[in-house]
Amino acid sequence: MRNRNHLLRHLLACAAGMLCILTVHARPRYPERAIRVVIPFAPGGNTDLLGRRYAAKLTPLAGQQVIIDNKGGAGGNIGALEVARARPDGYTLLIGTSSTHALNPLMMEAMPYDPLKDFTAVSVLGVSHMVIAVHPTIA
């Protein structure tokens, strides 16, 4: 009786493992269609140049077209809000910046999105330095 229960447990474990393998193989491969990258600023700026370079490198790696969509305005909030409201399926990405995720929440009373809860970080694409300058008589 003990050997039969032991064998039954092993068979169930193997069946569960096979079910997991079949489930993984049954899922569609990502990406199956074009990926949209929203840049929350006007074309021609540093964020746009970085995003376009990223899209050009990502397109052959992904095997799908990576499309840049500039949605400027409100310090980046318009584009960021559009991505926050998009279906969370990995096909709409945001080039987030210190403006969209740090400065705007500090300066604006009511934010249309939560920079921590509405987004998941994927990668750091670049780092830029910020400088505050004033006339020497003020300091």
GROMACS elastic network, one bead per residue, 0.5 to 0.9 nm:
[ bonds ]
;  ai    aj funct       b0    kb
    1     4     6  0.51252   500
    1     5     6  0.63920   500
    1     6     6  0.86398   500
    2     5     6  0.52736   500
    2     6     6  0.61539   500
    2     7     6  0.85962   500
    3     7     6  0.60428   500
    3     8     6  0.84898   500
    4     7     6  0.50854   500
    4     8     6  0.60612   500
    4     9     6  0.86464   500
    5     9     6  0.61585   500
    5    10     6  0.86466   500
    6     9     6  0.52480   500
    6    10     6  0.63956   500
    6    11     6  0.87477   500
    7    10     6  0.51268   500
    7    11     6  0.61734   500
    7    12     6  0.86269   500
    8    11     6  0.50905   500
    8    12     6  0.61493   500
    8    13     6  0.85794   500
    9    12     6  0.51249   500
    9    13     6  0.61322   500
    9    14     6  0.86094   500
   10    13     6  0.50542   500
   10    14     6  0.61365   500
   10    15     6  0.85273   500
   11    14     6  0.50799   500
   11    15     6  0.60690   500
   11    16     6  0.85637   500
   12    16     6  0.60948   500
   12    17     6  0.85456   500
   13    16     6  0.50927   500
   13    17     6  0.61814   500
   13    18     6  0.86498   500
   14    17     6  0.50178   500
   14    18     6  0.61526   500
   14    19     6  0.85515   500
   15    18     6  0.50831   500
   15    19     6  0.61233   500
   15    20     6  0.86650   500
   16    19     6  0.50215   500
   16    20     6  0.62828   500
   16    21     6  0.87441   500
   17    20     6  0.51290   500
   17    21     6  0.63338   500
   17    22     6  0.87039   500
   18    21     6  0.50398   500
   18    22     6  0.61341   500
   18    23     6  0.85121   500
   19    22     6  0.51036   500
   19    23     6  0.60583   500
   19    24     6  0.86403   500
   20    23     6  0.50549   500
   20    24     6  0.62305   500
   20    25     6  0.86805   500
   21    24     6  0.52219   500
   21    25     6  0.62852   500
   21    26     6  0.85882   500
   22    25     6  0.51423   500
   22    26     6  0.60004   500
   22    27     6  0.88289   500
   23    26     6  0.50485   500
   23    27     6  0.65389   500
   24    27     6  0.55758   500
   24    28     6  0.87899   500
   25    28     6  0.78229   500
   25    29     6  0.88572   500
   28    31     6  0.83409   500
   28    32     6  0.74549   500
   29    32     6  0.62858   500
   30    33     6  0.81345   500
   30    62     6  0.81980   500
   30    90     6  0.86363   500
   31    34     6  0.72798   500
   31    35     6  0.75601   500
   31    62     6  0.66712   500
   31    63     6  0.76599   500
   31    64     6  0.68107   500
   31    90     6  0.83819   500
   31    91     6  0.77219   500
   32    63     6  0.86339   500
   32    64     6  0.72878   500
   33    63     6  0.89552   500
   33    64     6  0.60811   500
   33    65     6  0.75606   500
   33    91     6  0.79521   500
   34    59     6  0.89551   500
   34    63     6  0.89781   500
   34    64     6  0.53114   500
   34    66     6  0.57388   500
   34    67     6  0.70434   500
   34    91     6  0.71406   500
   35    59     6  0.87730   500
   35    62     6  0.89828   500
   35    64     6  0.71844   500
   35    65     6  0.63918   500
   35    67     6  0.61315   500
   35    68     6  0.87319   500
   35    90     6  0.78054   500
   35    92     6  0.61434   500
   35    93     6  0.75800   500
   36    65     6  0.85238   500
   36    66     6  0.58758   500
   36    68     6  0.61020   500
   36    69     6  0.68310   500
   36    91     6  0.59476   500
   36    93     6  0.61409   500
   36    94     6  0.85025   500
   37    51     6  0.77301   500
   37    55     6  0.78246   500
   37    66     6  0.69509   500
   37    67     6  0.59634   500
   37    69     6  0.59959   500
   37    70     6  0.84100   500
   37    91     6  0.81515   500
   37    92     6  0.58706   500
   37    94     6  0.55988   500
   37    95     6  0.70215   500
   38    41     6  0.88205   500
   38    51     6  0.86487   500
   38    67     6  0.84208   500
   38    68     6  0.60488   500
   38    70     6  0.57999   500
   38    71     6  0.66588   500
   38    79     6  0.63871   500
   38    80     6  0.77957   500
   38    82     6  0.84269   500
   38    83     6  0.72449   500
   38    92     6  0.71834   500
   38    93     6  0.60221   500
   38    95     6  0.63535   500
   38    96     6  0.89037   500
   39    42     6  0.77896   500
   39    43     6  0.84382   500
   39    47     6  0.70131   500
   39    48     6  0.63449   500
   39    51     6  0.70171   500
   39    68     6  0.70201   500
   39    69     6  0.60706   500
   39    71     6  0.60944   500
   39    72     6  0.73994   500
   39    76     6  0.81768   500
   39    79     6  0.66344   500
   39    80     6  0.82364   500
   39    93     6  0.87350   500
   39    94     6  0.61525   500
   39    95     6  0.53630   500
   39    96     6  0.76630   500
   40    47     6  0.83961   500
   40    48     6  0.86268   500
   40    69     6  0.83806   500
   40    70     6  0.59095   500
   40    73     6  0.71531   500
   40    75     6  0.79019   500
   40    77     6  0.70066   500
   40    78     6  0.67181   500
   40    80     6  0.61988   500
   40    94     6  0.76312   500
   40    95     6  0.72179   500
   40    96     6  0.76479   500
   40    97     6  0.88316   500
   40   100     6  0.81605   500
   41    44     6  0.88075   500
   41    45     6  0.74800   500
   41    47     6  0.72303   500
   41    48     6  0.71205   500
   41    70     6  0.60177   500
   41    71     6  0.58571   500
   41    73     6  0.65571   500
   41    75     6  0.76163   500
   41    76     6  0.58179   500
   41    78     6  0.89442   500
   41    79     6  0.75815   500
   42    45     6  0.67176   500
   42    47     6  0.88147   500
   42    48     6  0.72851   500
   42    70     6  0.58977   500
   42    71     6  0.67535   500
   42    73     6  0.78445   500
   43    46     6  0.88297   500
   43    47     6  0.84494   500
   43    48     6  0.55781   500
   43    49     6  0.79716   500
   43    70     6  0.63527   500
   43    71     6  0.89361   500
   43    72     6  0.83542   500
   44    47     6  0.80869   500
   44    48     6  0.57720   500
   44    49     6  0.64292   500
   45    48     6  0.52281   500
   45    49     6  0.62514   500
   45    50     6  0.86833   500
   46    49     6  0.51375   500
   46    50     6  0.61438   500
   46    51     6  0.84986   500
   47    50     6  0.51579   500
   47    51     6  0.60005   500
   47    52     6  0.85641   500
   47    95     6  0.74363   500
   47    96     6  0.88501   500
   47    97     6  0.80950   500
   48    51     6  0.50383   500
   48    52     6  0.60685   500
   48    53     6  0.85435   500
   48    68     6  0.85233   500
   48    70     6  0.76885   500
   48    95     6  0.87514   500
   49    52     6  0.52732   500
   49    53     6  0.62366   500
   49    54     6  0.86181   500
   50    53     6  0.52232   500
   50    54     6  0.61732   500
   50    55     6  0.86742   500
   50    95     6  0.89100   500
   50   125     6  0.77038   500
   50   126     6  0.78442   500
   51    54     6  0.50133   500
   51    55     6  0.61132   500
   51    56     6  0.86137   500
   51    68     6  0.73491   500
   51    95     6  0.67957   500
   51   125     6  0.84397   500
   52    55     6  0.50048   500
   52    56     6  0.61375   500
   52    57     6  0.86901   500
   52    67     6  0.86621   500
   52    68     6  0.66882   500
   53    56     6  0.51538   500
   53    57     6  0.64117   500
   53    58     6  0.86245   500
   54    57     6  0.52720   500
   54    58     6  0.60086   500
   54    59     6  0.86044   500
   54   125     6  0.78285   500
   55    59     6  0.59369   500
   55    65     6  0.83233   500
   55    66     6  0.54345   500
   55    67     6  0.70426   500
   55    68     6  0.72232   500
   56    59     6  0.56156   500
   56    60     6  0.76652   500
   56    65     6  0.89106   500
   56    66     6  0.74751   500
   57    60     6  0.65107   500
   57    61     6  0.70175   500
   58    61     6  0.51132   500
   58    62     6  0.59087   500
   58    63     6  0.83467   500
   58    64     6  0.85719   500
   58    65     6  0.84141   500
   58    66     6  0.69372   500
   59    62     6  0.53419   500
   59    63     6  0.59861   500
   59    64     6  0.56446   500
   59    65     6  0.51991   500
   59    66     6  0.53316   500
   59    67     6  0.87899   500
   60    63     6  0.51025   500
   60    64     6  0.70020   500
   60    65     6  0.79252   500
   61    64     6  0.80461   500
   62    65     6  0.77736   500
   62    66     6  0.83151   500
   69    79     6  0.89026   500
   70    79     6  0.75468   500
   71    76     6  0.77539   500
   71    78     6  0.64817   500
   71    80     6  0.84370   500
   71    82     6  0.85432   500
   72    75     6  0.74801   500
   72    76     6  0.58552   500
   72    77     6  0.79996   500
   72    78     6  0.64694   500
   72    79     6  0.62235   500
   73    76     6  0.55393   500
   73    77     6  0.66784   500
   73    78     6  0.56979   500
   73    79     6  0.75214   500
   74    77     6  0.52751   500
   74    78     6  0.61281   500
   74    79     6  0.88681   500
   75    78     6  0.78554   500
   75    99     6  0.66203   500
   75   100     6  0.70309   500
   75   104     6  0.71874   500
   76    79     6  0.57897   500
   76    80     6  0.62366   500
   76    81     6  0.86224   500
   76    96     6  0.84556   500
   76    97     6  0.83981   500
   76    99     6  0.67993   500
   76   100     6  0.55110   500
   76   104     6  0.84471   500
   77    81     6  0.57904   500
   77    82     6  0.84466   500
   77    99     6  0.85853   500
   77   100     6  0.61194   500
   77   104     6  0.79052   500
   77   111     6  0.81512   500
   77   112     6  0.75160   500
   77   113     6  0.82674   500
   78    81     6  0.52718   500
   78    82     6  0.63426   500
   78    83     6  0.89159   500
   78   112     6  0.87912   500
   79    82     6  0.51328   500
   79    83     6  0.64814   500
   79    84     6  0.86931   500
   79    94     6  0.78487   500
   80    83     6  0.52277   500
   80    84     6  0.61305   500
   80    85     6  0.87117   500
   80    94     6  0.67387   500
   80    95     6  0.85528   500
   80    96     6  0.74146   500
   80   100     6  0.68179   500
   80   101     6  0.89394   500
   80   113     6  0.78460   500
   80   115     6  0.87853   500
   81    85     6  0.61885   500
   81    86     6  0.85896   500
   81   112     6  0.64923   500
   81   113     6  0.60423   500
   82    85     6  0.52658   500
   82    86     6  0.62389   500
   83    87     6  0.82198   500
   83    88     6  0.87797   500
   83    92     6  0.64427   500
   83    93     6  0.67560   500
   83    94     6  0.64214   500
   83   118     6  0.87484   500
   83   119     6  0.84579   500
   84    87     6  0.82983   500
   84    88     6  0.83919   500
   84    94     6  0.89115   500
   84   113     6  0.67440   500
   84   114     6  0.84244   500
   84   115     6  0.87787   500
   84   118     6  0.55309   500
   84   119     6  0.67182   500
   85    88     6  0.83924   500
   85   113     6  0.87341   500
   85   118     6  0.83805   500
   86    89     6  0.84008   500
   86    91     6  0.89835   500
   86    92     6  0.68446   500
   87    90     6  0.80649   500
   87    91     6  0.81957   500
   87    92     6  0.77230   500
   88    91     6  0.77487   500
   88    92     6  0.76822   500
   89    92     6  0.74308   500
   90    93     6  0.68036   500
   93    96     6  0.89950   500
   94   119     6  0.88006   500
   95   125     6  0.84397   500
   96    99     6  0.78563   500
   96   100     6  0.59659   500
   96   101     6  0.67395   500
   96   121     6  0.89683   500
   97   100     6  0.53298   500
   97   101     6  0.61748   500
   97   102     6  0.78747   500
   98   101     6  0.53309   500
   98   102     6  0.50229   500
   98   103     6  0.60399   500
   98   104     6  0.82370   500
   99   102     6  0.57073   500
   99   104     6  0.55266   500
   99   105     6  0.83956   500
  100   103     6  0.67178   500
  100   104     6  0.57987   500
  100   105     6  0.76635   500
  100   115     6  0.75366   500
  101   104     6  0.66817   500
  101   105     6  0.67642   500
  101   114     6  0.84829   500
  101   115     6  0.52433   500
  101   116     6  0.78981   500
  102   105     6  0.57710   500
  102   106     6  0.65456   500
  102   107     6  0.89894   500
  102   115     6  0.79145   500
  103   106     6  0.51765   500
  103   107     6  0.61716   500
  103   108     6  0.84889   500
  104   107     6  0.51126   500
  104   108     6  0.56741   500
  104   111     6  0.77375   500
  105   108     6  0.55346   500
  105   109     6  0.74772   500
  105   110     6  0.78970   500
  105   111     6  0.62708   500
  105   114     6  0.83874   500
  105   115     6  0.78998   500
  106   109     6  0.78258   500
  108   111     6  0.63891   500
  110   113     6  0.88125   500
  111   114     6  0.69961   500
  111   115     6  0.88828   500
  113   116     6  0.88654   500
  113   117     6  0.83445   500
  113   118     6  0.66485   500
  114   117     6  0.54289   500
  114   118     6  0.54551   500
  114   119     6  0.79484   500
  115   118     6  0.58353   500
  115   119     6  0.62504   500
  116   119     6  0.60495   500
  116   120     6  0.76746   500
  117   120     6  0.77555   500
  121   124     6  0.81007   500
  124   127     6  0.77848   500
  133   136     6  0.88890   500
  134   137     6  0.82671   500
  134   138     6  0.67128   500
  134   139     6  0.73307   500
  135   138     6  0.56837   500
  135   139     6  0.72545   500
  136   139     6  0.55328   500
